[in-house]
Amino acid sequence: MDTKILGLDDIEEQNTTLEEIDSEVVNLIFVGIDASGSMFRFESDMQASLVEFKGAIENSKEADEILAARATFNSKINVGGYKKITEFDTDYSADGMTALFDVIVDGKEKLIQYMTHLRQSGMRVKAVFSIFSDGEDNCSKNSLGAAAKAIQYLNDNEIVTAFITFGDDAEGIAQQLNFKNNLKSNGNSSELRKAFNCLSKSVIATSKSVVNPNPGDFFTF
């Protein structure tokens, strides 16, 4: 899969425009969500978890400084732009295979492009790149090495990388991909809700910090 290099007009069209941002401090949150067929039995629980995730951030004092991008991946990937949390999509359906490596490579590129755009406009930007998955990749065009290289680039540029593994099948992949923060979650509905609750709390806590936190302490908040 070739990643498109976005021009200025594309970046402004796909993401929140500079005119819509009220703060000089911006916290970007990428949330990549596994929507493969193995997640089908958790569809309603995932949707409820996304509603709670959105509500927790929306009701926080830091909400005005947070822009979130939601990406879903199964046999295809869909990487959304960075929008105000009020626009965060909470719909969810599961089907198909798992293009994990593709969503990491494409998501990294779009995050860096928008982050660079904001910084060049004089804004202070922090970012979190998070993935939720219950299994290993089985259909990406990109390789494990390409995805690991993308995560290492984010780590090297002080962007928090976090992986929530849902069940045992995904447990080893986060380490292979160089994620700094790994949260193991058992494969049941209550653990799913807990995982997204932890994610929202960590996002809010990271947004409160004046400087970038220790990149390996994301899930300790």
N, C-alpha and C positions, 0 to 999 in steps of 0.2 A: 504494500500500500504506500503510495506516494503522498506525503503531507504537503498540502498547499501552503505556500508562503503568502500570508495575507498582506494586502496593501493597507494604507491608512484608512481608506473609505470602508474596506471590508471589516477591519477591526472595530471601527466606530459603529458599523451597522449591526454586527453580531453581538456586541457587548454594550454595557452601559456607557453612554457618551460622557465626555468630560463635563459638559454643561449640566448633566444630571447628578454629578457627584458633589456633595455639599461639604466634604471634609478633605483636608490635605493628607490625611492618613487613611489608607485603604488596606483592608484585609481581604485577600482573595482566597476562596475556598473551593477546591475542586473535589467533587464527590463522584467517584466512578462506581456504578452499581451493577453487579452481576444480575442479568435478567435471562439467564439460560434456562432450559427446560427443567433442570434439577431443582430450580427454585419455585416451580409451579405451585406446590402445596403450601408455600408460604406467601402467596400473593397478597392475601388480605392483611396478614401480619406485617408485611413489608410496607404496604400502603399506610397502615396505621403508624408504623415507625417513622415514615417520612413526614407524616402530618405532625407528629410530636417533635421531630427534629426541627422542622420549619418553625413551629410555634415557639420552641425554646429560644431559638436565635432571634426570632421576630420580637419577642417580649424582653429581650436583654437590652441593657443600656448601650451596648456596642452595635446594635443592629444597623444604625445609619452608616457605620464604617465597614460593613461586611458586604461583599459581593460574592455570590455563590454560582458556580457552574455545575450543573448536573449532567453526567454522562451515563448512558446505559450501554451495556454490551452483551450480545449473545452471538448469533451468527454474523451480525452486523454491529457497527458501533454508531452511536449518536452522541456527539459532544456538543452540548449547549454553550451559549455564551455566558459571560459573567454578569449577572443581574442582581438587583436588590432582592433581599430574601422574601419580600412579599410576592415576588414573581416565581418563586421556586416551585417546580412542578412536582406534585406528590402522587400522580397517577403511576401505576405499576402493573405490568403483566410480564409473564415469564414464558419463554419458548426458545427452542433452538440450541446452538452450541455455545462455545465460550471463546470469544476473541479478546482475551485479556491483554496480550502483548500489543495488539493494534490500538486499543483505547489508551494504553500508557504512552505509546509513542506519539499519537495524535494529540492527546490531552496535554502532554508536556510542551509540545510545540506551540499550541494555542495559548497556554498559560504564559510562556516566556514572551510571546509576541505582545500580548496585552499588558503584561507587567512592564515590559520595556517601554511601551507606549505611555503608560501612566508615569513612569519615572522620568521620561524625557519631557513630560509636561510639568515637572516639578513636584510630583506627589511622593510621599513616603509610602512604600508598599511592602507588606509582608504577605506570605502565602503558605497555604497548606495544601498538599496534594494527597488525597486519601482514596483508597480503593476498598470495596467490599466484595468478597467472592467466596464461593463455596467449593471451588474446584480449580484444576489446572487448565491452562490453555489447550484447546484442541482444534482451532480453525484459523488462527491468525496468519496473515501474510508476513508479518514481522516476526523475527526470531526472538528467542529468550535473550540472546546477547544484545540485540538492539533495544529491547525493553529495559534490560539491566543498565545499559549505557545511559538511557534516558533518565532513569532514577538516580544514577550516580551523578549526572549533571545537576539535577535538582539539589541533591545533597551538597555538592560542591559549591552551590550558589545560595546556601543557607535557607533553602525552602524545606519546610517540614514535610517529610514523607511518612505516610501512615497506612498500614494494611490491616483490615479486619478480616480474619479467617473464620469462616462460618462452617464448623465441622472439621474433620480430620483431613479430608482430601486436599485442602488448600494450605495446610500448615507449613509444608516445606517451601512452597513457591515464594513466599514473601522474603525469606532469607536469600534465596537464589537471585531475587530481583534487586537486592541491596536496599530494601526499605529500612529506614532507621527505627521505626516504631511498629511493633507487631502486637496486635490484640487478638488473642485466641478466644473464640466464642463457640460454644457447643451448638450443634445443629438442631435447635428447637426454637419455638416461637418466643418464649420468655427471654432466652438469650439474645435473640434478634433485637428485641426491644431494648434490652440492656446495652447492647453494643451501640445502637444509634443514640441512646441517651448519653453514653460515655463520649461519643463523637461530638455531640452538641456541646457538652460541658467543656471539652478540650478546646473546641473551636472558640468558644466565648472566652475562656481563660487565656488562650494565646492572643486573642484580640485585645485583651486588657493590658498586656505587657507593653511597656514603652519600647523595649528593644526585642529583637528576636530571642525566644527562649532557647535553651539547650535543645538542639534538634532531636535528641533522643529521649526527651522527657515529655512528649506530647500527651501520652495516655496516663500520666501520673497526676494530673490535675483533679 
